[in-house]
Amino acid sequence: MIRHRTLVSKRRTLVAVALLGLIASAPLFALPIHHNAKKRVSRQTIEGLEEQWRQAQLSGDVAAMDRLLADDFVGITAFGQVTTKAQQLSRVRDRAIVLTRLDLSDMKVKLIDSIAVVTTKAEVDGTSDGRSIAGAFRYTRIYHRLPNGSWKITSFEATRVPSGDGPRNRAEGEAAAPPQP
């Protein structure tokens, strides 16, 4: 009886070790594929959200912006103006900022756990507080994935891209308002 228990115990141990070996080795092969596929889907999701934001900016869609922005959103314009979600939505609602062109290029999306960092170049035309906005800007937008799986914009910062015309362009850049987040 004792010998039977020992054999059964050894067999169970061997089966358990074999199963653990299979389980432990599986992620070495499966994880990179799954991880890359998951990153690709997340990257496509973020690129889609960037397009939703672009369309909302161009059409003045405050409801879409409200859905995309986190409640604790903070934006920083190219000239250091800080805006909250409420301020951003108010500026669009009151038509203090109106964009007629927002063309994006050179977009990069970096995923870090539940954070997505987007950098891109934006060619912008429109008005801000009645003044013309025109030019190229680089911006960084940060998204945070919530526990329910949705993504929200938590931060934005813009920087004017110099056109290389020297001091004259810098003075013009200081007079023109940067794009809003």
C-alpha positions as CSV (number, residue, x, y, z in Angstrom):
1,M,0.0,0.0,0.0
2,I,2.8,2.4,0.9
3,R,4.7,1.5,-2.3
4,H,1.5,2.2,-4.4
5,R,1.1,5.6,-2.8
6,T,4.8,6.4,-3.5
7,L,4.4,5.4,-7.2
8,V,1.2,7.4,-7.5
9,S,2.8,10.4,-5.7
10,K,5.9,10.2,-8.0
11,R,3.7,9.9,-11.1
12,R,1.7,13.0,-10.0
13,T,4.9,14.9,-9.4
14,L,6.2,14.0,-12.8
15,V,2.9,15.0,-14.4
16,A,2.9,18.2,-12.5
17,V,6.5,19.0,-13.4
18,A,5.7,18.3,-17.1
19,L,2.6,20.5,-17.0
20,L,4.5,23.3,-15.3
21,G,7.2,23.0,-17.9
22,L,4.7,23.4,-20.7
23,I,2.9,26.2,-19.0
24,A,6.2,28.0,-18.1
25,S,7.6,27.6,-21.7
26,A,4.4,28.6,-23.4
27,P,4.6,32.3,-22.6
28,L,8.1,32.4,-24.0
29,F,6.7,31.7,-27.4
30,A,3.2,33.1,-27.1
31,L,3.7,36.3,-25.1
32,P,5.6,38.3,-27.7
33,I,3.0,37.5,-30.3
34,H,0.1,38.4,-28.0
35,H,1.9,41.4,-26.6
36,N,2.7,42.8,-30.1
37,A,-0.9,42.1,-31.3
38,K,-2.2,43.9,-28.2
39,K,0.1,46.9,-28.8
40,R,-0.9,47.0,-32.4
41,V,-4.6,47.2,-31.5
42,S,-3.9,49.8,-28.8
43,R,-1.8,51.9,-31.3
44,Q,-4.7,51.7,-33.8
45,T,-7.1,52.7,-31.1
46,I,-5.0,55.8,-30.2
47,E,-4.6,56.8,-33.8
48,G,-8.4,56.5,-34.2
49,L,-8.9,58.7,-31.1
50,E,-6.5,61.3,-32.5
51,E,-8.6,61.4,-35.7
52,Q,-11.8,61.8,-33.5
53,W,-10.1,64.7,-31.7
54,R,-9.0,66.3,-35.0
55,Q,-12.5,66.1,-36.4
56,A,-14.0,67.5,-33.1
57,Q,-11.6,70.4,-33.3
58,L,-12.5,71.2,-36.9
59,S,-16.2,70.9,-36.4
60,G,-16.3,72.5,-32.9
61,D,-17.9,69.3,-31.4
62,V,-17.8,70.1,-27.7
63,A,-19.7,66.8,-26.8
64,A,-17.0,64.7,-28.6
65,M,-14.2,66.7,-26.8
66,D,-16.0,66.2,-23.5
67,R,-16.0,62.4,-24.0
68,L,-12.3,62.4,-25.0
69,L,-10.9,64.6,-22.3
70,A,-10.2,63.4,-18.7
71,D,-11.8,65.4,-16.0
72,D,-8.3,66.3,-14.7
73,F,-7.0,67.3,-18.1
74,V,-4.3,69.9,-18.3
75,G,-3.2,71.5,-21.6
76,I,-0.2,73.8,-22.2
77,T,-0.2,75.9,-25.3
78,A,3.0,76.8,-27.2
79,F,3.2,80.1,-25.2
80,G,2.7,78.5,-21.8
81,Q,-1.0,79.1,-21.3
82,V,-2.5,76.4,-19.1
83,T,-6.0,75.2,-19.8
84,T,-8.3,72.8,-17.9
85,K,-11.0,70.6,-19.4
86,A,-13.7,73.2,-18.5
87,Q,-11.6,76.1,-20.1
88,Q,-10.9,74.1,-23.2
89,L,-14.6,73.2,-23.7
90,S,-15.7,76.7,-23.0
91,R,-13.2,78.2,-25.6
92,V,-14.6,75.8,-28.3
93,R,-18.2,76.4,-27.2
94,D,-17.8,80.2,-27.3
95,R,-15.9,79.9,-30.6
96,A,-12.9,81.7,-29.0
97,I,-10.9,79.1,-30.9
98,V,-11.9,78.0,-34.4
99,L,-9.7,75.7,-36.6
100,T,-10.3,75.5,-40.3
101,R,-7.3,73.3,-41.0
102,L,-5.6,70.7,-38.8
103,D,-3.4,68.4,-40.9
104,L,-1.4,65.9,-38.9
105,S,1.8,64.2,-40.0
106,D,4.8,62.3,-38.4
107,M,2.6,60.7,-35.8
108,K,4.3,58.4,-33.3
109,V,2.5,56.5,-30.5
110,K,4.5,55.1,-27.6
111,L,2.6,52.7,-25.3
112,I,3.7,52.3,-21.7
113,D,1.3,50.0,-19.7
114,S,-1.9,52.0,-19.5
115,I,-0.4,55.2,-20.9
116,A,-0.1,56.3,-24.5
117,V,2.2,59.2,-25.5
118,V,1.5,60.7,-28.9
119,T,3.8,63.1,-30.7
120,T,2.9,64.6,-34.0
121,K,3.3,67.6,-36.3
122,A,0.2,69.7,-37.0
123,E,-0.3,72.2,-39.8
124,V,-2.9,74.6,-38.4
125,D,-5.1,77.4,-39.8
126,G,-7.8,79.2,-37.9
127,T,-8.4,81.9,-35.3
128,S,-7.9,82.2,-31.5
129,D,-9.5,85.1,-29.8
130,G,-10.1,86.8,-33.1
131,R,-6.4,86.5,-34.2
132,S,-5.2,84.4,-37.0
133,I,-3.5,81.1,-36.3
134,A,-1.3,79.7,-39.0
135,G,1.7,77.5,-38.9
136,A,3.3,74.3,-37.9
137,F,3.4,72.9,-34.4
138,R,4.7,69.8,-32.7
139,Y,2.6,68.5,-29.9
140,T,2.6,65.8,-27.3
141,R,-0.8,64.4,-26.1
142,I,-1.0,61.8,-23.3
143,Y,-3.8,59.3,-23.0
144,H,-4.6,57.1,-20.0
145,R,-6.4,53.8,-20.3
146,L,-9.0,53.6,-17.6
147,P,-9.9,50.3,-15.8
148,N,-13.0,50.0,-18.1
149,G,-10.7,50.0,-21.1
150,S,-11.6,53.4,-22.4
151,W,-8.9,56.0,-23.2
152,K,-8.9,59.6,-22.0
153,I,-6.7,62.6,-22.9
154,T,-5.0,63.7,-19.7
155,S,-2.3,66.1,-21.0
156,F,-1.3,68.2,-24.0
157,E,1.5,70.5,-24.8
158,A,2.3,72.3,-28.1
159,T,5.4,73.9,-29.5
160,R,5.6,76.1,-32.5
161,V,7.9,74.8,-35.2
162,P,10.2,77.6,-36.5
163,S,10.0,78.1,-40.2
164,G,13.6,79.2,-40.5
165,D,12.9,82.8,-41.5
166,G,14.9,84.2,-38.5
167,P,13.8,86.9,-36.1
168,R,10.8,88.1,-38.3
169,N,9.1,84.8,-38.0
170,R,9.8,84.5,-34.3
171,A,8.1,87.9,-33.7
172,E,5.1,86.7,-35.9
173,G,5.0,83.5,-33.9
174,E,4.8,85.4,-30.6
175,A,1.8,87.4,-31.9
176,A,-0.1,84.3,-33.2
177,A,-1.8,82.1,-30.7
178,P,-0.8,78.4,-30.8
179,P,-3.3,75.6,-31.5
180,Q,-5.5,74.6,-28.6
181,P,-5.3,71.0,-27.3
